[in-house]
Amino acid sequence: MSVTLYEDGPLLLRGDFVIQGQDGEPIDPGRATVALCRCGKSGLKPFCDGTHKLTNFSAPGH
């Protein structure tokens, strides 16, 4: 698995990974590469829906 931080954007997960909810139940990402929300405003949490572009979210890419 690899994790890529995008400046002012999401975390990209690629490869074999498991995403679990707070209750420990797996969340099916539906694909091998997913973008996870870092801004907290996505309507598809935990996945990114691009809302960070509208909210002036700022975070380093490193």
HTML snippet that shows the backbone in 3Dmol.js (N, CA, C, O; Angstrom):
<script src="https://3Dmol.org/build/3Dmol-min.js"></script>
<div id="view" style="width:600px;height:400px;position:relative"></div>
<script>
const pdb = `
ATOM      1  N   MET A   1       0.845  -1.167   0.000  1.00  0.00           N
ATOM      2  CA  MET A   1       0.000   0.000   0.000  1.00  0.00           C
ATOM      3  C   MET A   1       0.892   1.232   0.000  1.00  0.00           C
ATOM      4  O   MET A   1       1.976   1.233   0.584  1.00  0.00           O
ATOM      5  N   SER A   2       0.418   2.280  -0.666  1.00  0.00           N
ATOM      6  CA  SER A   2       1.111   3.563  -0.579  1.00  0.00           C
ATOM      7  C   SER A   2       0.102   4.639  -0.199  1.00  0.00           C
ATOM      8  O   SER A   2      -1.078   4.558  -0.540  1.00  0.00           O
ATOM      9  N   VAL A   3       0.593   5.641   0.511  1.00  0.00           N
ATOM     10  CA  VAL A   3      -0.212   6.787   0.925  1.00  0.00           C
ATOM     11  C   VAL A   3       0.464   8.038   0.375  1.00  0.00           C
ATOM     12  O   VAL A   3       1.649   8.269   0.616  1.00  0.00           O
ATOM     13  N   THR A   4      -0.302   8.847  -0.371  1.00  0.00           N
ATOM     14  CA  THR A   4       0.223  10.087  -0.926  1.00  0.00           C
ATOM     15  C   THR A   4      -0.593  11.248  -0.391  1.00  0.00           C
ATOM     16  O   THR A   4      -1.818  11.268  -0.512  1.00  0.00           O
ATOM     17  N   LEU A   5       0.097  12.221   0.204  1.00  0.00           N
ATOM     18  CA  LEU A   5      -0.558  13.434   0.684  1.00  0.00           C
ATOM     19  C   LEU A   5      -0.544  14.459  -0.440  1.00  0.00           C
ATOM     20  O   LEU A   5       0.510  14.735  -1.014  1.00  0.00           O
ATOM     21  N   TYR A   6      -1.681  15.014  -0.753  1.00  0.00           N
ATOM     22  CA  TYR A   6      -1.757  16.071  -1.752  1.00  0.00           C
ATOM     23  C   TYR A   6      -1.901  17.415  -1.063  1.00  0.00           C
ATOM     24  O   TYR A   6      -2.772  17.599  -0.213  1.00  0.00           O
ATOM     25  N   GLU A   7      -1.040  18.351  -1.434  1.00  0.00           N
ATOM     26  CA  GLU A   7      -1.095  19.681  -0.842  1.00  0.00           C
ATOM     27  C   GLU A   7      -2.493  20.262  -1.010  1.00  0.00           C
ATOM     28  O   GLU A   7      -3.044  20.274  -2.111  1.00  0.00           O
ATOM     29  N   ASP A   8      -3.052  20.740   0.083  1.00  0.00           N
ATOM     30  CA  ASP A   8      -4.388  21.342   0.106  1.00  0.00           C
ATOM     31  C   ASP A   8      -5.467  20.384  -0.395  1.00  0.00           C
ATOM     32  O   ASP A   8      -6.510  20.822  -0.879  1.00  0.00           O
ATOM     33  N   GLY A   9      -5.221  19.084  -0.282  1.00  0.00           N
ATOM     34  CA  GLY A   9      -6.190  18.106  -0.772  1.00  0.00           C
ATOM     35  C   GLY A   9      -6.198  16.828   0.044  1.00  0.00           C
ATOM     36  O   GLY A   9      -5.789  16.818   1.205  1.00  0.00           O
ATOM     37  N   PRO A  10      -6.668  15.745  -0.574  1.00  0.00           N
ATOM     38  CA  PRO A  10      -6.886  14.490   0.145  1.00  0.00           C
ATOM     39  C   PRO A  10      -5.627  13.658   0.340  1.00  0.00           C
ATOM     40  O   PRO A  10      -4.540  14.009  -0.119  1.00  0.00           O
ATOM     41  N   LEU A  11      -5.815  12.546   1.035  1.00  0.00           N
ATOM     42  CA  LEU A  11      -4.834  11.471   1.110  1.00  0.00           C
ATOM     43  C   LEU A  11      -5.234  10.442   0.074  1.00  0.00           C
ATOM     44  O   LEU A  11      -6.397  10.039   0.027  1.00  0.00           O
ATOM     45  N   LEU A  12      -4.303  10.007  -0.757  1.00  0.00           N
ATOM     46  CA  LEU A  12      -4.589   8.955  -1.723  1.00  0.00           C
ATOM     47  C   LEU A  12      -4.007   7.650  -1.224  1.00  0.00           C
ATOM     48  O   LEU A  12      -2.815   7.564  -0.928  1.00  0.00           O
ATOM     49  N   LEU A  13      -4.851   6.631  -1.130  1.00  0.00           N
ATOM     50  CA  LEU A  13      -4.413   5.283  -0.765  1.00  0.00           C
ATOM     51  C   LEU A  13      -4.423   4.431  -2.022  1.00  0.00           C
ATOM     52  O   LEU A  13      -5.397   4.417  -2.775  1.00  0.00           O
ATOM     53  N   ARG A  14      -3.323   3.723  -2.233  1.00  0.00           N
ATOM     54  CA  ARG A  14      -3.228   2.828  -3.396  1.00  0.00           C
ATOM     55  C   ARG A  14      -2.742   1.466  -2.926  1.00  0.00           C
ATOM     56  O   ARG A  14      -1.864   1.374  -2.067  1.00  0.00           O
ATOM     57  N   GLY A  15      -3.314   0.410  -3.491  1.00  0.00           N
ATOM     58  CA  GLY A  15      -2.858  -0.941  -3.170  1.00  0.00           C
ATOM     59  C   GLY A  15      -3.833  -1.688  -2.295  1.00  0.00           C
ATOM     60  O   GLY A  15      -5.036  -1.427  -2.311  1.00  0.00           O
ATOM     61  N   ASP A  16      -3.299  -2.626  -1.528  1.00  0.00           N
ATOM     62  CA  ASP A  16      -4.119  -3.443  -0.631  1.00  0.00           C
ATOM     63  C   ASP A  16      -4.263  -2.740   0.714  1.00  0.00           C
ATOM     64  O   ASP A  16      -3.269  -2.494   1.398  1.00  0.00           O
ATOM     65  N   PHE A  17      -5.484  -2.421   1.089  1.00  0.00           N
ATOM     66  CA  PHE A  17      -5.747  -1.757   2.364  1.00  0.00           C
ATOM     67  C   PHE A  17      -7.147  -2.105   2.827  1.00  0.00           C
ATOM     68  O   PHE A  17      -7.980  -2.547   2.036  1.00  0.00           O
ATOM     69  N   VAL A  18      -7.402  -1.904   4.107  1.00  0.00           N
ATOM     70  CA  VAL A  18      -8.727  -2.093   4.686  1.00  0.00           C
ATOM     71  C   VAL A  18      -9.086  -0.795   5.394  1.00  0.00           C
ATOM     72  O   VAL A  18      -8.298  -0.275   6.183  1.00  0.00           O
ATOM     73  N   ILE A  19     -10.268  -0.276   5.114  1.00  0.00           N
ATOM     74  CA  ILE A  19     -10.777   0.898   5.818  1.00  0.00           C
ATOM     75  C   ILE A  19     -11.867   0.408   6.753  1.00  0.00           C
ATOM     76  O   ILE A  19     -12.793  -0.287   6.334  1.00  0.00           O
ATOM     77  N   GLN A  20     -11.749   0.777   8.032  1.00  0.00           N
ATOM     78  CA  GLN A  20     -12.729   0.356   9.027  1.00  0.00           C
ATOM     79  C   GLN A  20     -13.374   1.578   9.657  1.00  0.00           C
ATOM     80  O   GLN A  20     -12.730   2.604   9.873  1.00  0.00           O
ATOM     81  N   GLY A  21     -14.657   1.442   9.945  1.00  0.00           N
ATOM     82  CA  GLY A  21     -15.370   2.478  10.674  1.00  0.00           C
ATOM     83  C   GLY A  21     -15.024   2.418  12.151  1.00  0.00           C
ATOM     84  O   GLY A  21     -14.314   1.515  12.595  1.00  0.00           O
ATOM     85  N   GLN A  22     -15.519   3.366  12.897  1.00  0.00           N
ATOM     86  CA  GLN A  22     -15.270   3.437  14.338  1.00  0.00           C
ATOM     87  C   GLN A  22     -15.692   2.167  15.051  1.00  0.00           C
ATOM     88  O   GLN A  22     -15.107   1.784  16.064  1.00  0.00           O
ATOM     89  N   ASP A  23     -16.720   1.515  14.509  1.00  0.00           N
ATOM     90  CA  ASP A  23     -17.216   0.285  15.119  1.00  0.00           C
ATOM     91  C   ASP A  23     -16.423  -0.959  14.705  1.00  0.00           C
ATOM     92  O   ASP A  23     -16.738  -2.070  15.130  1.00  0.00           O
ATOM     93  N   GLY A  24     -15.395  -0.766  13.873  1.00  0.00           N
ATOM     94  CA  GLY A  24     -14.574  -1.884  13.428  1.00  0.00           C
ATOM     95  C   GLY A  24     -15.078  -2.560  12.176  1.00  0.00           C
ATOM     96  O   GLY A  24     -14.410  -3.434  11.623  1.00  0.00           O
ATOM     97  N   GLU A  25     -16.252  -2.160  11.724  1.00  0.00           N
ATOM     98  CA  GLU A  25     -16.806  -2.755  10.508  1.00  0.00           C
ATOM     99  C   GLU A  25     -16.078  -2.199   9.284  1.00  0.00           C
ATOM    100  O   GLU A  25     -15.813  -0.999   9.207  1.00  0.00           O
ATOM    101  N   PRO A  26     -15.758  -3.072   8.330  1.00  0.00           N
ATOM    102  CA  PRO A  26     -15.074  -2.597   7.132  1.00  0.00           C
ATOM    103  C   PRO A  26     -15.981  -1.708   6.273  1.00  0.00           C
ATOM    104  O   PRO A  26     -17.193  -1.911   6.199  1.00  0.00           O
ATOM    105  N   ILE A  27     -15.360  -0.725   5.633  1.00  0.00           N
ATOM    106  CA  ILE A  27     -16.051   0.144   4.682  1.00  0.00           C
ATOM    107  C   ILE A  27     -15.500  -0.204   3.314  1.00  0.00           C
ATOM    108  O   ILE A  27     -14.299  -0.070   3.080  1.00  0.00           O
ATOM    109  N   ASP A  28     -16.350  -0.646   2.415  1.00  0.00           N
ATOM    110  CA  ASP A  28     -15.917  -1.054   1.083  1.00  0.00           C
ATOM    111  C   ASP A  28     -15.618   0.178   0.236  1.00  0.00           C
ATOM    112  O   ASP A  28     -16.519   0.963  -0.057  1.00  0.00           O
ATOM    113  N   PRO A  29     -14.358   0.353  -0.160  1.00  0.00           N
ATOM    114  CA  PRO A  29     -14.021   1.518  -0.969  1.00  0.00           C
ATOM    115  C   PRO A  29     -14.454   1.372  -2.424  1.00  0.00           C
ATOM    116  O   PRO A  29     -14.584   2.365  -3.139  1.00  0.00           O
ATOM    117  N   GLY A  30     -14.678   0.132  -2.864  1.00  0.00           N
ATOM    118  CA  GLY A  30     -15.145  -0.095  -4.225  1.00  0.00           C
ATOM    119  C   GLY A  30     -14.070   0.012  -5.292  1.00  0.00           C
ATOM    120  O   GLY A  30     -14.370  -0.120  -6.479  1.00  0.00           O
ATOM    121  N   ARG A  31     -12.824   0.248  -4.897  1.00  0.00           N
ATOM    122  CA  ARG A  31     -11.722   0.346  -5.861  1.00  0.00           C
ATOM    123  C   ARG A  31     -10.388   0.194  -5.147  1.00  0.00           C
ATOM    124  O   ARG A  31     -10.329   0.181  -3.917  1.00  0.00           O
ATOM    125  N   ALA A  32      -9.309   0.078  -5.932  1.00  0.00           N
ATOM    126  CA  ALA A  32      -7.977  -0.127  -5.371  1.00  0.00           C
ATOM    127  C   ALA A  32      -7.271   1.181  -5.026  1.00  0.00           C
ATOM    128  O   ALA A  32      -6.279   1.168  -4.297  1.00  0.00           O
ATOM    129  N   THR A  33      -7.762   2.303  -5.535  1.00  0.00           N
ATOM    130  CA  THR A  33      -7.213   3.618  -5.206  1.00  0.00           C
ATOM    131  C   THR A  33      -8.352   4.501  -4.722  1.00  0.00           C
ATOM    132  O   THR A  33      -9.370   4.636  -5.401  1.00  0.00           O
ATOM    133  N   VAL A  34      -8.183   5.100  -3.550  1.00  0.00           N
ATOM    134  CA  VAL A  34      -9.226   5.981  -3.018  1.00  0.00           C
ATOM    135  C   VAL A  34      -8.603   7.256  -2.470  1.00  0.00           C
ATOM    136  O   VAL A  34      -7.442   7.270  -2.059  1.00  0.00           O
ATOM    137  N   ALA A  35      -9.385   8.318  -2.470  1.00  0.00           N
ATOM    138  CA  ALA A  35      -8.981   9.587  -1.880  1.00  0.00           C
ATOM    139  C   ALA A  35      -9.762   9.760  -0.582  1.00  0.00           C
ATOM    140  O   ALA A  35     -10.992   9.710  -0.575  1.00  0.00           O
ATOM    141  N   LEU A  36      -9.038   9.964   0.516  1.00  0.00           N
ATOM    142  CA  LEU A  36      -9.666  10.167   1.821  1.00  0.00           C
ATOM    143  C   LEU A  36      -9.676  11.650   2.162  1.00  0.00           C
ATOM    144  O   LEU A  36      -8.685  12.353   1.966  1.00  0.00           O
ATOM    145  N   CYS A  37     -10.806  12.115   2.675  1.00  0.00           N
ATOM    146  CA  CYS A  37     -10.997  13.519   3.028  1.00  0.00           C
ATOM    147  C   CYS A  37     -10.076  13.938   4.166  1.00  0.00           C
ATOM    148  O   CYS A  37      -9.935  13.220   5.156  1.00  0.00           O
ATOM    149  N   ARG A  38      -9.448  15.106   4.019  1.00  0.00           N
ATOM    150  CA  ARG A  38      -8.678  15.703   5.115  1.00  0.00           C
ATOM    151  C   ARG A  38      -9.320  16.999   5.602  1.00  0.00           C
ATOM    152  O   ARG A  38      -9.001  17.468   6.695  1.00  0.00           O
ATOM    153  N   CYS A  39     -10.220  17.584   4.809  1.00  0.00           N
ATOM    154  CA  CYS A  39     -10.784  18.888   5.191  1.00  0.00           C
ATOM    155  C   CYS A  39     -11.945  18.766   6.162  1.00  0.00           C
ATOM    156  O   CYS A  39     -12.272  19.726   6.860  1.00  0.00           O
ATOM    157  N   GLY A  40     -12.577  17.589   6.217  1.00  0.00           N
ATOM    158  CA  GLY A  40     -13.699  17.380   7.122  1.00  0.00           C
ATOM    159  C   GLY A  40     -15.040  17.848   6.589  1.00  0.00           C
ATOM    160  O   GLY A  40     -16.040  17.786   7.304  1.00  0.00           O
ATOM    161  N   LYS A  41     -15.082  18.317   5.346  1.00  0.00           N
ATOM    162  CA  LYS A  41     -16.317  18.873   4.778  1.00  0.00           C
ATOM    163  C   LYS A  41     -16.978  17.979   3.732  1.00  0.00           C
ATOM    164  O   LYS A  41     -18.056  18.311   3.240  1.00  0.00           O
ATOM    165  N   SER A  42     -16.364  16.868   3.387  1.00  0.00           N
ATOM    166  CA  SER A  42     -16.895  15.992   2.343  1.00  0.00           C
ATOM    167  C   SER A  42     -18.262  15.434   2.706  1.00  0.00           C
ATOM    168  O   SER A  42     -18.519  15.094   3.861  1.00  0.00           O
ATOM    169  N   GLY A  43     -19.125  15.343   1.725  1.00  0.00           N
ATOM    170  CA  GLY A  43     -20.426  14.703   1.902  1.00  0.00           C
ATOM    171  C   GLY A  43     -20.345  13.199   1.745  1.00  0.00           C
ATOM    172  O   GLY A  43     -21.340  12.499   1.932  1.00  0.00           O
ATOM    173  N   LEU A  44     -19.167  12.695   1.404  1.00  0.00           N
ATOM    174  CA  LEU A  44     -18.961  11.249   1.190  1.00  0.00           C
ATOM    175  C   LEU A  44     -17.970  10.663   2.188  1.00  0.00           C
ATOM    176  O   LEU A  44     -17.347   9.639   1.908  1.00  0.00           O
ATOM    177  N   LYS A  45     -17.815  11.298   3.350  1.00  0.00           N
ATOM    178  CA  LYS A  45     -16.824  10.842   4.331  1.00  0.00           C
ATOM    179  C   LYS A  45     -16.901   9.340   4.541  1.00  0.00           C
ATOM    180  O   LYS A  45     -17.998   8.787   4.620  1.00  0.00           O
ATOM    181  N   PRO A  46     -15.783   8.681   4.633  1.00  0.00           N
ATOM    182  CA  PRO A  46     -14.436   9.210   4.768  1.00  0.00           C
ATOM    183  C   PRO A  46     -13.777   9.571   3.441  1.00  0.00           C
ATOM    184  O   PRO A  46     -12.613   9.971   3.423  1.00  0.00           O
ATOM    185  N   PHE A  47     -14.495   9.438   2.339  1.00  0.00           N
ATOM    186  CA  PHE A  47     -13.919   9.677   1.029  1.00  0.00           C
ATOM    187  C   PHE A  47     -14.022  11.146   0.628  1.00  0.00           C
ATOM    188  O   PHE A  47     -14.938  11.856   1.044  1.00  0.00           O
ATOM    189  N   CYS A  48     -13.079  11.583  -0.177  1.00  0.00           N
ATOM    190  CA  CYS A  48     -13.045  12.965  -0.657  1.00  0.00           C
ATOM    191  C   CYS A  48     -14.050  13.150  -1.786  1.00  0.00           C
ATOM    192  O   CYS A  48     -14.171  12.299  -2.667  1.00  0.00           O
ATOM    193  N   ASP A  49     -14.773  14.273  -1.755  1.00  0.00           N
ATOM    194  CA  ASP A  49     -15.683  14.616  -2.854  1.00  0.00           C
ATOM    195  C   ASP A  49     -15.294  15.930  -3.537  1.00  0.00           C
ATOM    196  O   ASP A  49     -16.054  16.462  -4.346  1.00  0.00           O
ATOM    197  N   GLY A  50     -14.111  16.449  -3.208  1.00  0.00           N
ATOM    198  CA  GLY A  50     -13.620  17.673  -3.828  1.00  0.00           C
ATOM    199  C   GLY A  50     -14.032  18.960  -3.127  1.00  0.00           C
ATOM    200  O   GLY A  50     -13.678  20.047  -3.582  1.00  0.00           O
ATOM    201  N   THR A  51     -14.768  18.856  -2.034  1.00  0.00           N
ATOM    202  CA  THR A  51     -15.248  20.038  -1.327  1.00  0.00           C
ATOM    203  C   THR A  51     -14.108  20.912  -0.824  1.00  0.00           C
ATOM    204  O   THR A  51     -14.288  22.118  -0.660  1.00  0.00           O
ATOM    205  N   HIS A  52     -12.940  20.329  -0.576  1.00  0.00           N
ATOM    206  CA  HIS A  52     -11.795  21.112  -0.085  1.00  0.00           C
ATOM    207  C   HIS A  52     -11.469  22.283  -1.008  1.00  0.00           C
ATOM    208  O   HIS A  52     -10.960  23.309  -0.556  1.00  0.00           O
ATOM    209  N   LYS A  53     -11.759  22.132  -2.298  1.00  0.00           N
ATOM    210  CA  LYS A  53     -11.499  23.202  -3.263  1.00  0.00           C
ATOM    211  C   LYS A  53     -12.394  24.413  -3.024  1.00  0.00           C
ATOM    212  O   LYS A  53     -12.020  25.539  -3.351  1.00  0.00           O
ATOM    213  N   LEU A  54     -13.567  24.184  -2.458  1.00  0.00           N
ATOM    214  CA  LEU A  54     -14.536  25.254  -2.230  1.00  0.00           C
ATOM    215  C   LEU A  54     -14.375  25.917  -0.863  1.00  0.00           C
ATOM    216  O   LEU A  54     -14.932  26.987  -0.618  1.00  0.00           O
ATOM    217  N   THR A  55     -13.609  25.278   0.026  1.00  0.00           N
ATOM    218  CA  THR A  55     -13.521  25.759   1.413  1.00  0.00           C
ATOM    219  C   THR A  55     -12.169  26.387   1.757  1.00  0.00           C
ATOM    220  O   THR A  55     -11.918  26.724   2.915  1.00  0.00           O
ATOM    221  N   ASN A  56     -11.305  26.543   0.763  1.00  0.00           N
ATOM    222  CA  ASN A  56      -9.957  27.083   0.989  1.00  0.00           C
ATOM    223  C   ASN A  56      -9.176  26.269   2.001  1.00  0.00           C
ATOM    224  O   ASN A  56      -8.383  26.814   2.769  1.00  0.00           O
ATOM    225  N   PHE A  57      -9.400  24.965   2.001  1.00  0.00           N
ATOM    226  CA  PHE A  57      -8.649  24.064   2.886  1.00  0.00           C
ATOM    227  C   PHE A  57      -7.166  24.165   2.577  1.00  0.00           C
ATOM    228  O   PHE A  57      -6.767  24.220   1.414  1.00  0.00           O
ATOM    229  N   SER A  58      -6.367  24.188   3.608  1.00  0.00           N
ATOM    230  CA  SER A  58      -4.924  24.292   3.448  1.00  0.00           C
ATOM    231  C   SER A  58      -4.229  23.259   4.321  1.00  0.00           C
ATOM    232  O   SER A  58      -4.473  23.185   5.525  1.00  0.00           O
ATOM    233  N   ALA A  59      -3.363  22.464   3.706  1.00  0.00           N
ATOM    234  CA  ALA A  59      -2.575  21.475   4.437  1.00  0.00           C
ATOM    235  C   ALA A  59      -1.353  21.136   3.587  1.00  0.00           C
ATOM    236  O   ALA A  59      -1.423  21.152   2.358  1.00  0.00           O
ATOM    237  N   PRO A  60      -0.252  20.833   4.235  1.00  0.00           N
ATOM    238  CA  PRO A  60       0.966  20.513   3.475  1.00  0.00           C
ATOM    239  C   PRO A  60       0.841  19.193   2.729  1.00  0.00           C
ATOM    240  O   PRO A  60       0.034  18.336   3.088  1.00  0.00           O
ATOM    241  N   GLY A  61       1.641  19.043   1.699  1.00  0.00           N
ATOM    242  CA  GLY A  61       1.669  17.812   0.930  1.00  0.00           C
ATOM    243  C   GLY A  61       2.863  16.949   1.293  1.00  0.00           C
ATOM    244  O   GLY A  61       3.293  16.119   0.492  1.00  0.00           O
ATOM    245  N   HIS A  62       3.397  17.132   2.474  1.00  0.00           N
ATOM    246  CA  HIS A  62       4.544  16.335   2.916  1.00  0.00           C
ATOM    247  C   HIS A  62       4.388  15.878   4.342  1.00  0.00           C
ATOM    248  O   HIS A  62       5.265  15.196   4.871  1.00  0.00           O
TER     249      HIS A  62
END
`;
const viewer = $3Dmol.createViewer("view");
viewer.addModel(pdb, "pdb");
viewer.setStyle({}, {cartoon: {color: "spectrum"}});
viewer.zoomTo();
viewer.render();
</script>
